[in-house]
Amino acid sequence: MSRVVALTGNQAAAEAMRQIRPEVCAAYPITPSTQVMETFAQFVADGVVDTELVAVESEHSAMSACVGAAAAGGRVMTATS
């Protein structure tokens, strides 16, 4: 039997991130994406994923952190507006 789960778009994005299992996730929480990181951060806190969350001070910083981590060979994600 299949199970139906109702999610917001942000919750669905966080669920996709959980399945991707990034090693680094840099984020600047700003509307409309704050809920993505809140949901994903709970996955990290619950031990569902082993991801280094990096809180940054701007959208540009989030991208810079992701570029650096990717250049080092990491699987990365970002969530921002």
Secondary structure by P-SEA (a helix, b strand, c coil): cbbbbbbcaaaaaaaaaaaacccbbbbccccccaaaaaaaaaaaaaccccccccccccaaaaaaaaaaaaaaccccccccc
